[in-house]
């Protein structure tokens, strides 16, 4: 193969596969895949990381022909999608916690558009996601993502992957763990609103002439917002541990993708 940009054929193929793996991971991860992050920035960041890392990756020697290269590219896309998807579970869980709070308060009837997914989401759910994204960068948790991207080439060497059956089970376990975290985050507000509803139930029995729905809704909103403000530091305390667990989840999934 003729040298391209001063790279030999093996160097160019190695750089291409490294770039595709990194860019796929970054394009799936919520904190970076948002439309607010320009496409040029995402491509530039992927190219920069690929340029830094590909020199530390053993050169790939593929058989002549386009079929081997295409198969290797598909392997990198599959790995990037799986690892990026797993690393986004923590954000999915935090947003779901906000949606549970919305459901309890009564804000679930008012939706907004999530600019990342272009889907309708609840107000507090989007608020919790925005706070989690800020915490992700403020606590330097994005270093875990970069470490996971760099370490993937040691755990799963280029150019191919092997889909172990355990990968699907691990993905489901991590998905369930994300929702468990969501219930823990939403629990204080949900319990307070549950107790409030029980109090209104007793009041409706004591004073049947009182319109519980008219009186109860603003009180329920007030209690929910106060409890949300009181428990907001909980997210700041829990989020760093959740972000640190992302590195472990990425490691487990990638170990199930390496060729034995």
C-alpha positions as a Markdown table, in Angstrom:
| # | Residue | x | y | z |
|---|---|---|---|---|
| 1 | Unk | 0.0 | 0.0 | 0.0 |
| 2 | Unk | 1.3 | 3.4 | -0.9 |
| 3 | Unk | 2.2 | 5.7 | 2.1 |
| 4 | Unk | -0.7 | 8.0 | 3.0 |
| 5 | Unk | 0.1 | 11.2 | 5.0 |
| 6 | Unk | 3.5 | 9.8 | 5.7 |
| 7 | Unk | 2.0 | 6.6 | 7.2 |
| 8 | Unk | 2.6 | 3.1 | 6.0 |
| 9 | Unk | -0.3 | 0.8 | 5.2 |
| 10 | Unk | -0.1 | -0.9 | 8.7 |
| 11 | Unk | 0.1 | 2.5 | 10.5 |
| 12 | Unk | -2.8 | 3.9 | 8.6 |
| 13 | Unk | -5.0 | 0.9 | 9.2 |
| 14 | Unk | -4.1 | 1.0 | 12.9 |
| 15 | Unk | -4.8 | 4.7 | 13.2 |
| 16 | Unk | -8.2 | 4.2 | 11.4 |
| 17 | Unk | -9.3 | 1.4 | 13.7 |
| 18 | Unk | -8.2 | 3.4 | 16.8 |
| 19 | Unk | -10.1 | 6.5 | 15.6 |
| 20 | Unk | -13.3 | 4.5 | 14.8 |
| 21 | Unk | -13.3 | 2.8 | 18.2 |
| 22 | Unk | -12.7 | 6.1 | 20.1 |
| 23 | Unk | -15.2 | 8.1 | 18.0 |
| 24 | Unk | -17.9 | 5.5 | 18.4 |
| 25 | Unk | -17.5 | 5.5 | 22.2 |
| 26 | Unk | -17.6 | 9.3 | 22.4 |
| 27 | Unk | -20.6 | 9.6 | 20.0 |
| 28 | Unk | -22.6 | 7.4 | 22.3 |
| 29 | Unk | -21.6 | 8.8 | 25.7 |
| 30 | Unk | -24.3 | 11.3 | 26.8 |
| 31 | Unk | -22.0 | 14.0 | 28.2 |
| 32 | Unk | -20.3 | 14.3 | 24.8 |
| 33 | Unk | -22.9 | 13.2 | 22.3 |
| 34 | Unk | -25.2 | 16.1 | 23.0 |
| 35 | Unk | -26.1 | 18.3 | 20.0 |
| 36 | Unk | -24.8 | 21.2 | 22.0 |
| 37 | Unk | -21.3 | 19.8 | 21.4 |
| 38 | Unk | -20.5 | 20.6 | 17.7 |
| 39 | Unk | -19.7 | 17.7 | 15.5 |
| 40 | Unk | -16.4 | 19.2 | 14.7 |
| 41 | Unk | -15.5 | 19.2 | 18.4 |
| 42 | Unk | -16.4 | 15.5 | 18.8 |
| 43 | Unk | -14.5 | 14.5 | 15.6 |
| 44 | Unk | -11.5 | 16.7 | 16.7 |
| 45 | Unk | -11.4 | 15.2 | 20.2 |
| 46 | Unk | -11.6 | 11.7 | 18.7 |
| 47 | Unk | -8.8 | 12.4 | 16.2 |
| 48 | Unk | -6.6 | 13.9 | 19.0 |
| 49 | Unk | -7.1 | 10.9 | 21.3 |
| 50 | Unk | -6.5 | 8.6 | 18.4 |
| 51 | Unk | -3.3 | 10.4 | 17.4 |
| 52 | Unk | -2.0 | 10.2 | 21.0 |
| 53 | Unk | -2.9 | 6.6 | 21.5 |
| 54 | Unk | -2.2 | 4.8 | 18.2 |
| 55 | Unk | 1.5 | 5.0 | 18.6 |
| 56 | Unk | 1.2 | 2.9 | 21.8 |
| 57 | Unk | -0.9 | 0.3 | 20.0 |
| 58 | Unk | 0.8 | -2.6 | 18.3 |
| 59 | Unk | 0.6 | -2.3 | 14.5 |
| 60 | Unk | -2.2 | -4.2 | 12.8 |
| 61 | Unk | -1.4 | -6.4 | 9.9 |
| 62 | Unk | -4.5 | -7.3 | 7.9 |
| 63 | Unk | -4.7 | -9.6 | 5.0 |
| 64 | Unk | -4.8 | -7.9 | 1.6 |
| 65 | Unk | -8.3 | -7.0 | 0.5 |
| 66 | Unk | -11.0 | -4.7 | 1.7 |
| 67 | Unk | -13.1 | -7.5 | 3.4 |
| 68 | Unk | -10.7 | -7.8 | 6.4 |
| 69 | Unk | -10.6 | -4.1 | 6.9 |
| 70 | Unk | -14.4 | -3.8 | 6.8 |
| 71 | Unk | -14.8 | -6.6 | 9.3 |
| 72 | Unk | -12.2 | -5.0 | 11.6 |
| 73 | Unk | -14.1 | -1.7 | 11.4 |
| 74 | Unk | -17.4 | -3.3 | 12.2 |
| 75 | Unk | -15.7 | -4.9 | 15.3 |
| 76 | Unk | -14.6 | -1.5 | 16.5 |
| 77 | Unk | -18.0 | 0.0 | 16.0 |
| 78 | Unk | -19.7 | -2.8 | 17.9 |
| 79 | Unk | -17.2 | -2.5 | 20.8 |
| 80 | Unk | -17.6 | 1.3 | 20.9 |
| 81 | Unk | -21.3 | 1.1 | 20.9 |
| 82 | Unk | -21.4 | -1.5 | 23.7 |
| 83 | Unk | -18.9 | 0.2 | 25.9 |
| 84 | Unk | -20.4 | 3.7 | 25.3 |
| 85 | Unk | -23.9 | 2.4 | 26.0 |
| 86 | Unk | -22.8 | 0.8 | 29.3 |
| 87 | Unk | -21.0 | 3.9 | 30.4 |
| 88 | Unk | -24.2 | 6.0 | 29.8 |
| 89 | Unk | -26.3 | 3.9 | 32.3 |
| 90 | Unk | -25.4 | 6.1 | 35.2 |
| 91 | Unk | -26.9 | 9.1 | 33.4 |
| 92 | Unk | -30.0 | 7.1 | 32.4 |
| 93 | Unk | -30.5 | 6.1 | 36.0 |
| 94 | Unk | -30.2 | 9.7 | 37.3 |
| 95 | Unk | -32.6 | 11.0 | 34.7 |
| 96 | Unk | -35.1 | 8.2 | 35.6 |
| 97 | Unk | -34.8 | 9.3 | 39.3 |
| 98 | Unk | -35.9 | 12.7 | 38.2 |
| 99 | Unk | -38.8 | 11.3 | 36.2 |
| 100 | Unk | -40.0 | 9.3 | 39.3 |
| 101 | Unk | -40.0 | 12.6 | 41.3 |
| 102 | Unk | -41.9 | 14.3 | 38.5 |
| 103 | Unk | -44.5 | 11.5 | 38.6 |
| 104 | Unk | -44.9 | 11.8 | 42.4 |
| 105 | Unk | -45.2 | 15.6 | 42.3 |
| 106 | Unk | -47.5 | 15.8 | 39.3 |
| 107 | Unk | -45.1 | 17.4 | 36.8 |
| 108 | Unk | -45.2 | 14.3 | 34.6 |
| 109 | Unk | -48.0 | 16.0 | 32.6 |
| 110 | Unk | -45.7 | 18.8 | 31.5 |
| 111 | Unk | -42.9 | 17.6 | 29.2 |
| 112 | Unk | -39.9 | 19.3 | 27.6 |
| 113 | Unk | -37.7 | 18.3 | 24.7 |
| 114 | Unk | -34.4 | 16.6 | 25.5 |
| 115 | Unk | -31.9 | 18.1 | 23.0 |
| 116 | Unk | -29.8 | 15.0 | 23.1 |
| 117 | Unk | -32.4 | 12.4 | 22.2 |
| 118 | Unk | -35.0 | 14.8 | 20.7 |
| 119 | Unk | -37.6 | 13.0 | 22.9 |
| 120 | Unk | -40.1 | 14.4 | 25.3 |
| 121 | Unk | -38.9 | 14.1 | 28.9 |
| 122 | Unk | -40.1 | 15.4 | 32.3 |
| 123 | Unk | -38.9 | 18.7 | 33.8 |
| 124 | Unk | -37.1 | 17.4 | 36.8 |
| 125 | Unk | -35.7 | 14.5 | 34.9 |
| 126 | Unk | -34.0 | 16.8 | 32.5 |
| 127 | Unk | -32.9 | 19.0 | 35.4 |
| 128 | Unk | -31.3 | 16.0 | 37.2 |
| 129 | Unk | -29.6 | 15.0 | 33.9 |
| 130 | Unk | -28.1 | 18.5 | 33.5 |
| 131 | Unk | -26.8 | 18.5 | 37.1 |
| 132 | Unk | -25.3 | 15.0 | 36.6 |
| 133 | Unk | -23.5 | 16.2 | 33.4 |
| 134 | Unk | -22.1 | 19.2 | 35.3 |
| 135 | Unk | -21.0 | 17.0 | 38.2 |
| 136 | Unk | -19.4 | 14.6 | 35.7 |
| 137 | Unk | -17.0 | 17.3 | 34.5 |
| 138 | Unk | -16.6 | 19.2 | 37.8 |
| 139 | Unk | -15.5 | 16.1 | 39.7 |
| 140 | Unk | -13.1 | 15.2 | 36.8 |
| 141 | Unk | -15.0 | 11.9 | 36.3 |
| 142 | Unk | -14.3 | 12.3 | 32.5 |
| 143 | Unk | -10.8 | 11.1 | 33.3 |
| 144 | Unk | -12.4 | 7.7 | 34.0 |
| 145 | Unk | -13.8 | 7.8 | 30.5 |
| 146 | Unk | -10.4 | 8.6 | 28.9 |
| 147 | Unk | -8.7 | 5.9 | 31.0 |
| 148 | Unk | -11.3 | 3.4 | 29.8 |
| 149 | Unk | -10.8 | 4.4 | 26.2 |
| 150 | Unk | -7.1 | 4.1 | 26.5 |
| 151 | Unk | -7.2 | 0.8 | 28.5 |
| 152 | Unk | -9.6 | -0.7 | 25.9 |
| 153 | Unk | -6.6 | -1.4 | 23.6 |
| 154 | Unk | -4.9 | -3.4 | 26.2 |
| 155 | Unk | -8.0 | -5.4 | 27.2 |
| 156 | Unk | -9.3 | -5.9 | 23.6 |
| 157 | Unk | -6.3 | -5.6 | 21.2 |
| 158 | Unk | -7.0 | -4.7 | 17.6 |
| 159 | Unk | -8.3 | -5.7 | 15.2 |
| 160 | Unk | -11.1 | -8.1 | 16.2 |
| 161 | Unk | -13.4 | -8.8 | 19.1 |
| 162 | Unk | -15.2 | -11.9 | 20.4 |
| 163 | Unk | -18.7 | -11.6 | 21.7 |
| 164 | Unk | -18.8 | -13.7 | 24.8 |
| 165 | Unk | -22.3 | -14.7 | 26.0 |
| 166 | Unk | -21.5 | -13.2 | 29.4 |
| 167 | Unk | -21.6 | -9.7 | 27.9 |
| 168 | Unk | -25.4 | -9.7 | 27.5 |
| 169 | Unk | -25.8 | -10.8 | 31.2 |
| 170 | Unk | -23.4 | -8.1 | 32.4 |
| 171 | Unk | -25.1 | -5.4 | 30.4 |
| 172 | Unk | -28.4 | -6.4 | 32.0 |
| 173 | Unk | -26.9 | -6.4 | 35.5 |
| 174 | Unk | -25.4 | -2.9 | 35.0 |
| 175 | Unk | -28.7 | -1.7 | 33.6 |
| 176 | Unk | -30.6 | -3.0 | 36.6 |
| 177 | Unk | -28.0 | -1.4 | 38.9 |
| 178 | Unk | -28.6 | 2.0 | 37.3 |
| 179 | Unk | -32.3 | 1.8 | 38.1 |
| 180 | Unk | -31.5 | 0.7 | 41.6 |
| 181 | Unk | -29.5 | 3.8 | 42.0 |
| 182 | Unk | -32.4 | 5.8 | 40.5 |
| 183 | Unk | -34.8 | 4.5 | 43.2 |
| 184 | Unk | -32.2 | 5.4 | 45.9 |
| 185 | Unk | -31.9 | 9.0 | 44.6 |
| 186 | Unk | -35.6 | 9.5 | 44.3 |
| 187 | Unk | -36.5 | 7.7 | 47.5 |
| 188 | Unk | -36.4 | 10.7 | 50.0 |
| 189 | Unk | -38.7 | 12.8 | 47.8 |
| 190 | Unk | -41.0 | 9.9 | 47.0 |
| 191 | Unk | -41.4 | 8.9 | 50.6 |
| 192 | Unk | -42.2 | 12.5 | 51.7 |
| 193 | Unk | -44.8 | 12.8 | 49.0 |
| 194 | Unk | -46.2 | 9.3 | 49.9 |
| 195 | Unk | -46.6 | 10.4 | 53.5 |
| 196 | Unk | -48.2 | 13.7 | 52.3 |
| 197 | Unk | -50.8 | 11.7 | 50.2 |
| 198 | Unk | -51.6 | 9.5 | 53.3 |
| 199 | Unk | -52.2 | 12.7 | 55.3 |
| 200 | Unk | -54.6 | 14.0 | 52.6 |
| 201 | Unk | -56.4 | 10.6 | 52.7 |
| 202 | Unk | -57.0 | 11.0 | 56.4 |
| 203 | Unk | -58.1 | 14.6 | 55.9 |
| 204 | Unk | -60.6 | 13.6 | 53.3 |
| 205 | Unk | -62.1 | 11.2 | 55.7 |
| 206 | Unk | -62.2 | 13.7 | 58.6 |
| 207 | Unk | -63.5 | 16.6 | 56.4 |
| 208 | Unk | -65.3 | 15.1 | 53.4 |
| 209 | Unk | -66.5 | 18.6 | 52.3 |
| 210 | Unk | -62.9 | 19.6 | 51.6 |
| 211 | Unk | -61.8 | 19.3 | 48.0 |
| 212 | Unk | -58.5 | 17.4 | 48.5 |
| 213 | Unk | -57.5 | 17.7 | 44.8 |
| 214 | Unk | -57.7 | 21.5 | 44.8 |
| 215 | Unk | -56.0 | 21.9 | 48.2 |
| 216 | Unk | -53.6 | 19.0 | 47.9 |
| 217 | Unk | -51.9 | 19.7 | 44.5 |
| 218 | Unk | -50.2 | 23.0 | 45.5 |
| 219 | Unk | -49.1 | 21.5 | 48.8 |
| 220 | Unk | -47.8 | 18.4 | 47.1 |
| 221 | Unk | -45.8 | 20.5 | 44.6 |
| 222 | Unk | -44.4 | 22.6 | 47.5 |
| 223 | Unk | -43.4 | 19.5 | 49.5 |
| 224 | Unk | -41.8 | 17.9 | 46.5 |
| 225 | Unk | -39.8 | 21.0 | 45.6 |
| 226 | Unk | -38.7 | 21.6 | 49.2 |
| 227 | Unk | -37.6 | 18.0 | 49.5 |
| 228 | Unk | -35.8 | 18.1 | 46.2 |
| 229 | Unk | -33.9 | 21.1 | 47.3 |
| 230 | Unk | -33.0 | 19.5 | 50.6 |
| 231 | Unk | -31.9 | 16.2 | 49.1 |
| 232 | Unk | -30.0 | 17.8 | 46.1 |
| 233 | Unk | -26.7 | 17.4 | 48.0 |
| 234 | Unk | -27.4 | 13.7 | 48.0 |
| 235 | Unk | -26.8 | 13.7 | 44.3 |
| 236 | Unk | -23.5 | 15.5 | 44.7 |
| 237 | Unk | -22.4 | 12.9 | 47.2 |
| 238 | Unk | -23.6 | 9.9 | 45.3 |
| 239 | Unk | -22.7 | 10.9 | 41.7 |
| 240 | Unk | -18.8 | 10.6 | 42.1 |
| 241 | Unk | -19.2 | 7.0 | 43.3 |
| 242 | Unk | -21.5 | 6.2 | 40.4 |
| 243 | Unk | -19.1 | 7.8 | 37.9 |
| 244 | Unk | -16.2 | 5.8 | 39.5 |
| 245 | Unk | -18.2 | 2.6 | 39.0 |
| 246 | Unk | -18.4 | 3.4 | 35.2 |
| 247 | Unk | -14.7 | 2.4 | 34.8 |
| 248 | Unk | -15.4 | -1.0 | 36.4 |
| 249 | Unk | -18.4 | -1.6 | 34.2 |
| 250 | Unk | -16.4 | -0.7 | 31.1 |
| 251 | Unk | -13.7 | -3.0 | 32.2 |
| 252 | Unk | -16.1 | -6.0 | 32.7 |
| 253 | Unk | -17.8 | -5.5 | 29.3 |
| 254 | Unk | -14.5 | -5.2 | 27.4 |
| 255 | Unk | -13.1 | -8.4 | 29.1 |
| 256 | Unk | -16.1 | -10.2 | 27.6 |
| 257 | Unk | -15.2 | -8.8 | 24.1 |
| 258 | Unk | -11.5 | -9.8 | 23.9 |
| 259 | Unk | -10.4 | -12.6 | 21.7 |
| 260 | Unk | -9.1 | -15.5 | 23.7 |
